[in-house]
Amino acid sequence: MAKLLDLDKLESLPAKWQAGKDGKSIVQEFSFKSFAEAFSFMTHVALLAEKADHHPDWSNSYNKVRIALSTHSAGGVTEKDVALAKAISNFVWLPQ
């Protein structure tokens, strides 16, 4: 089983990612210019997630996307979540 990370001491998170209110996830909300841009972003993240074999919990409302990452089998945040957050954050056209 993957090793849980202590959210209070998690310093390796990319900018704008934060501990979820549930204490078992890391989250970020993204805003885009349009629904099409948000959906394109989600498609790209889906490919990253498939490649990592690690899938986000997410929601979309028009131009907004909320992503929560957690390793459900471990009961919280692991290196897999941090790695996927970094891959998502490294995506070139993310809004600032």
Secondary structure, DSSP 8 states (H G I E B T S, - for coil): ------GGG-----TT-EE-TTSS-EEEEEE-SSHHHHHHHHHHHHHHHHHHT---EEEEETTEEEEEE-BTTTTB--HHHHHHHHHHHT-TT---
